[in-house]
Structure formats: structure tokens, C-alpha cells
Amino acid sequence: MIASHYAYWALFTIMMIGLYVVISHGNLVKKMIGLSVFQVGVLLFFISLGKVAGGSAPIISDDVEVYSHPLPHVLILTAIVVGVATLAVGLALSVRIFEIYGTIEEDEVIQRSAEEADDQFAWRQADGPDGGAA
Amino acid sequence: MSTEFTIINVTLLAILIATALAITRLRALYEATMLAALFSLVTASLFVLLDAVDVAFTEAAVGVGVSTVLVLTVLALTRSREATTPRSRRVPGLIAVLLAGGTLVYAGQDLPAFGDPGTPVQVHPITEVYLVGSQQDIGIPNVVTSVLASYRGLDTLGELVVVFAACVAVVSLLGPLTDPEANRPRADFHLADYLVIRTVSGVLMPFILLFALYVLFHGEYGPGGGFQAGVIFASGFVLYGLVFGLDQAQRAVPGRALWFVIAAGLLLYIGVGLATILLGGAFLDYDMLSPDHPESGQHQGILLVETGIGVTVAAVMVAIFFRFASRGISR
């Protein structure tokens, strides 16, 4: 079981390391890096399912008899490109969060956002229910 | 599996696991990003070992090139040091990971052996269609390109729309492409002050762009295609922007031109689909482009579609880089 499936266990390990970084670390940029580690583990796992022992790349040529399966390659190509697209959007969001809250640590962002909401609430209370017009 | 294959495979996987662990422990984020670039590079090598040469090409261009540049730019805009994770955050993460990992291992025991030629993936009839039928229907050696652009062309259109949507999102978040003060020359420190960097970049740029065009047009005969070509083309302009300054780069590629080009590639792809409908076939049925010779119709369709992909991806990557970089300068 170990010898025939060793690649799968190693790839599951990589996936789990990436997942741990996404869940536990609070820094938003570190989360994005962890997410791409997780993603790479998934991509490698998918491609390893299409690999045939003694096969070759799916480029038709006369000297080759066995080809590895092309369909996982196509799907993973799409996945890589979509992955970098989401990375770009995630990083843009991190930049905007930093500009507004001054930090990209998730706990501090939540804390400052809660303080801001408290301040606004207290301010509105002081004005009175009609917004201080009277 | 031959012993050499197993040895190389185990070595590369071990490097990957060690790098992933190091990325987790590092709190200095610049260093973590560099390790992530190394991670992507070793992954690309592993893809080659697993016979996925197109995927390796894309991972090397996208994972090592574009991702690293974007993360480094963001780190320059924000903090580059991570706070220590408190213990209260680590424990739930560990529990979740152990549960998920345990489930994967338990389910993984039913997986076929690694490299087994008798798996459902290999013996499914679609394999014959792709490997043998594509030679009769389309006739290009790179089966991955024929599957990507022709058999599953609709998926690829969706992928291109996702890339376009990501560009729209980044531009909405980080400011307009036609920024009026973008072309103001800045008295920044430029890498162009160094003779070697300036000369080598100047010499390299035409070759980078030419190589991108080569990858685009030879995607049918070897590894390559629209996405890889687009990313390599964009990296030429990223190099120019990094060395000679963002204002020079934005003068070379004005925002209005980028707006047009980003949409033009996607419209070309959709246009090919609509043209085949108007010619009497289904959406993206390239046989209709040349009814007497369906094979050459497929060739034309694939070429047009790959060009559209390359054009949009290149423009999107350049636009995203410009937005991130000028955000830093305007503060």
C-alpha cells in the first residue's frame, strides 16, 4: 500500500500543509501563499491520476507507444490560470484592506472594524433618534 | 515504475514537502514568497516527470513568474512581516487538518496504484477519441491543445471569461487604467541606472516577445498555446516596467490600448463561435469554417481561438501589474 500509493500520500501531505496555513495563519498575504500551496497539491494529485507507467507526454509521435492521458492536463491548465486570477483579486483586496485598516492581520482587521462600528453606533446614540436635527 | 523514475519522484516530492513546511514556519514574508517561487519551480519539474509538459510550461510561467511578482508588489505595499500565530489559532487548524488528512488517507486506499494503465481514466472510451480520433478530425500532434481548443473549447471560453472578470475586479479595486497622472515622469531610483541591467533587459525584451509568439504558434506541435504565450508576452513588459520605470512602461502600453486589447481577445473567441453558428453549425464547431476540408477548418479555428486567448491573457497580466505597481507609487 505504501509503495504503490506513495505519491498520493506525499501529495495529501502538501495539501494539508497548505490548508493549515490558510486556516491558522492570520496574515492575509500568508493565507494567499498557503492557498497556492494547497492548490498545487491538488493539481499534482489530479495529474498523477493520469500518469501511465512508461508513458510519454500526449504529443503524438511515431516513436511513442503509450501516452499519458491528456484530459487531466487540460483541466489542470484551466485550474492554474483560474488560480492566478483569484490570487490577483485576493491580493488586490488585501491591498485595499491594508489602506483602510492599516494592517493585514486578520484578527486586527476584525478588531478595528468592530471598534469602528462601535464608534459609529455610539455617535449615532449621542445625536438622538432624529440625527441631532432638533 | 522504473527505479530512476521513483528516485526522482521521491526526491522532488521530498523537496516540495520540505519547502511547504518552511513556508509555513517563515514569518518573514519576502523570504516566504521566494520559497513559494521555488515551490512552483519544483512543481513544474514534477509536472514534466509526470508527462504533463503543457502544464509544466504554464506553471513555470504563471506560478514562478506572475504570482511571485504580484505577491512581492503587494508586500512592498503592505507589511512584510507576519505576526506570530497565537496558540488559540493553531489548535483548530491542526484539528481540521488532521481530520481532513485522515479522511483523505482513508479514501485514498481505494485509489488505483500510481501509474497503473488499467485505471478508469485510461480505459474510458474518451481516451481513444482524444488520442486516435483527434488525428483524423484535427490532425495536430499536441493532443492537449486539440482538446483544450476544440473538444473542450467551451470550458476554455469560460476560463478566458474568468481571467477577464479578474482583470475587471482588480481594476475596480485598484483604480482606473487611464490614470491621467500616470505618465508623469518620476525622479525615482531606477534600476536603469545600472548599465548591465539596462543593457541586458534591452537586449532580452525583443527575444522574450518573439519567444511568446513562437510559443503561441507552435502550441500545436509541441508544448505551448495561448495561455503560456500571453503570460510570457506580459512578462516582457513587466521586465521593462521594473527596469526602466513604470511611467516609461505605461507610455509604451497606454491604458486606452490595454482596455481595447483586453476585450478584443475575448470578443475574437466569442466571434469565432458566432461565426460558426452563422455558417450553419453549432457554437464553436470549427468544421464549419471550411466545409470542404473540416481538418483545415479545425486548424483555423484553433489558431484564431489561441490568438484570442494569448492576446487577452497578455493584456490582463500587464494591466494587473500596472495597477499594483502604480498603487505603490501614488501613495
HADDOCK unambig.tbl for C-alpha pairs under 7 A between the chains (distance, minus, plus):
assign (segid A and resid 4 and name CA) (segid B and resid 113 and name CA) 5.11 0.50 0.50
assign (segid A and resid 4 and name CA) (segid B and resid 114 and name CA) 5.86 0.50 0.50
assign (segid A and resid 5 and name CA) (segid B and resid 113 and name CA) 5.74 0.50 0.50
assign (segid A and resid 5 and name CA) (segid B and resid 114 and name CA) 5.75 0.50 0.50
assign (segid A and resid 10 and name CA) (segid B and resid 13 and name CA) 6.62 0.50 0.50
assign (segid A and resid 12 and name CA) (segid B and resid 101 and name CA) 6.76 0.50 0.50
assign (segid A and resid 14 and name CA) (segid B and resid 17 and name CA) 5.91 0.50 0.50
assign (segid A and resid 14 and name CA) (segid B and resid 20 and name CA) 6.83 0.50 0.50
assign (segid A and resid 16 and name CA) (segid B and resid 97 and name CA) 5.77 0.50 0.50
assign (segid A and resid 16 and name CA) (segid B and resid 101 and name CA) 6.26 0.50 0.50
assign (segid A and resid 17 and name CA) (segid B and resid 20 and name CA) 6.70 0.50 0.50
assign (segid A and resid 17 and name CA) (segid B and resid 21 and name CA) 6.96 0.50 0.50
assign (segid A and resid 19 and name CA) (segid B and resid 97 and name CA) 6.75 0.50 0.50
assign (segid A and resid 20 and name CA) (segid B and resid 93 and name CA) 5.53 0.50 0.50
assign (segid A and resid 20 and name CA) (segid B and resid 94 and name CA) 6.59 0.50 0.50
assign (segid A and resid 20 and name CA) (segid B and resid 97 and name CA) 6.04 0.50 0.50
assign (segid A and resid 21 and name CA) (segid B and resid 24 and name CA) 6.22 0.50 0.50
assign (segid A and resid 23 and name CA) (segid B and resid 93 and name CA) 5.43 0.50 0.50
assign (segid A and resid 24 and name CA) (segid B and resid 89 and name CA) 5.35 0.50 0.50
assign (segid A and resid 24 and name CA) (segid B and resid 90 and name CA) 5.31 0.50 0.50
assign (segid A and resid 24 and name CA) (segid B and resid 93 and name CA) 5.12 0.50 0.50
assign (segid A and resid 25 and name CA) (segid B and resid 85 and name CA) 5.95 0.50 0.50
assign (segid A and resid 26 and name CA) (segid B and resid 85 and name CA) 6.91 0.50 0.50
assign (segid A and resid 27 and name CA) (segid B and resid 82 and name CA) 6.07 0.50 0.50
assign (segid A and resid 48 and name CA) (segid B and resid 50 and name CA) 6.54 0.50 0.50
assign (segid A and resid 50 and name CA) (segid B and resid 121 and name CA) 6.55 0.50 0.50
assign (segid A and resid 51 and name CA) (segid B and resid 50 and name CA) 5.97 0.50 0.50
assign (segid A and resid 51 and name CA) (segid B and resid 115 and name CA) 5.27 0.50 0.50
assign (segid A and resid 52 and name CA) (segid B and resid 115 and name CA) 4.30 0.50 0.50
assign (segid A and resid 52 and name CA) (segid B and resid 116 and name CA) 5.92 0.50 0.50
assign (segid A and resid 52 and name CA) (segid B and resid 117 and name CA) 5.43 0.50 0.50
assign (segid A and resid 53 and name CA) (segid B and resid 1 and name CA) 5.40 0.50 0.50
assign (segid A and resid 53 and name CA) (segid B and resid 115 and name CA) 4.55 0.50 0.50
assign (segid A and resid 53 and name CA) (segid B and resid 116 and name CA) 6.46 0.50 0.50
assign (segid A and resid 53 and name CA) (segid B and resid 117 and name CA) 6.97 0.50 0.50
assign (segid A and resid 54 and name CA) (segid B and resid 1 and name CA) 6.94 0.50 0.50
assign (segid A and resid 56 and name CA) (segid B and resid 51 and name CA) 5.67 0.50 0.50
assign (segid A and resid 57 and name CA) (segid B and resid 51 and name CA) 4.46 0.50 0.50
assign (segid A and resid 57 and name CA) (segid B and resid 52 and name CA) 6.11 0.50 0.50
assign (segid A and resid 57 and name CA) (segid B and resid 53 and name CA) 6.55 0.50 0.50
assign (segid A and resid 58 and name CA) (segid B and resid 142 and name CA) 6.57 0.50 0.50
assign (segid A and resid 58 and name CA) (segid B and resid 143 and name CA) 5.84 0.50 0.50
assign (segid A and resid 58 and name CA) (segid B and resid 144 and name CA) 6.85 0.50 0.50
assign (segid A and resid 59 and name CA) (segid B and resid 141 and name CA) 5.21 0.50 0.50
assign (segid A and resid 59 and name CA) (segid B and resid 142 and name CA) 4.39 0.50 0.50
assign (segid A and resid 59 and name CA) (segid B and resid 143 and name CA) 5.78 0.50 0.50
assign (segid A and resid 59 and name CA) (segid B and resid 222 and name CA) 6.92 0.50 0.50
assign (segid A and resid 60 and name CA) (segid B and resid 141 and name CA) 4.70 0.50 0.50
assign (segid A and resid 60 and name CA) (segid B and resid 142 and name CA) 6.39 0.50 0.50
assign (segid A and resid 68 and name CA) (segid B and resid 51 and name CA) 6.58 0.50 0.50
assign (segid A and resid 69 and name CA) (segid B and resid 122 and name CA) 6.59 0.50 0.50
assign (segid A and resid 69 and name CA) (segid B and resid 127 and name CA) 7.00 0.50 0.50
assign (segid A and resid 70 and name CA) (segid B and resid 143 and name CA) 6.59 0.50 0.50
assign (segid A and resid 70 and name CA) (segid B and resid 144 and name CA) 5.50 0.50 0.50
assign (segid A and resid 73 and name CA) (segid B and resid 52 and name CA) 6.12 0.50 0.50
assign (segid A and resid 73 and name CA) (segid B and resid 55 and name CA) 6.20 0.50 0.50
assign (segid A and resid 73 and name CA) (segid B and resid 144 and name CA) 6.84 0.50 0.50
assign (segid A and resid 74 and name CA) (segid B and resid 144 and name CA) 6.01 0.50 0.50
assign (segid A and resid 74 and name CA) (segid B and resid 148 and name CA) 5.76 0.50 0.50
assign (segid A and resid 76 and name CA) (segid B and resid 55 and name CA) 6.98 0.50 0.50
assign (segid A and resid 77 and name CA) (segid B and resid 55 and name CA) 5.60 0.50 0.50
assign (segid A and resid 77 and name CA) (segid B and resid 58 and name CA) 6.96 0.50 0.50
assign (segid A and resid 78 and name CA) (segid B and resid 159 and name CA) 6.29 0.50 0.50
assign (segid A and resid 80 and name CA) (segid B and resid 59 and name CA) 6.92 0.50 0.50
assign (segid A and resid 82 and name CA) (segid B and resid 159 and name CA) 6.72 0.50 0.50
assign (segid A and resid 82 and name CA) (segid B and resid 162 and name CA) 6.71 0.50 0.50
assign (segid A and resid 82 and name CA) (segid B and resid 163 and name CA) 6.76 0.50 0.50
assign (segid A and resid 84 and name CA) (segid B and resid 67 and name CA) 6.59 0.50 0.50
assign (segid A and resid 85 and name CA) (segid B and resid 163 and name CA) 5.74 0.50 0.50
assign (segid A and resid 85 and name CA) (segid B and resid 166 and name CA) 5.51 0.50 0.50
assign (segid A and resid 86 and name CA) (segid B and resid 166 and name CA) 6.80 0.50 0.50
assign (segid A and resid 89 and name CA) (segid B and resid 166 and name CA) 6.09 0.50 0.50
assign (segid A and resid 89 and name CA) (segid B and resid 169 and name CA) 6.46 0.50 0.50
assign (segid A and resid 89 and name CA) (segid B and resid 170 and name CA) 5.62 0.50 0.50
assign (segid A and resid 91 and name CA) (segid B and resid 74 and name CA) 6.74 0.50 0.50
assign (segid A and resid 92 and name CA) (segid B and resid 170 and name CA) 5.94 0.50 0.50
assign (segid A and resid 92 and name CA) (segid B and resid 173 and name CA) 6.51 0.50 0.50
assign (segid A and resid 92 and name CA) (segid B and resid 174 and name CA) 6.76 0.50 0.50
assign (segid A and resid 95 and name CA) (segid B and resid 74 and name CA) 6.62 0.50 0.50
assign (segid A and resid 95 and name CA) (segid B and resid 77 and name CA) 6.99 0.50 0.50
assign (segid A and resid 95 and name CA) (segid B and resid 78 and name CA) 6.85 0.50 0.50
assign (segid A and resid 98 and name CA) (segid B and resid 78 and name CA) 6.49 0.50 0.50
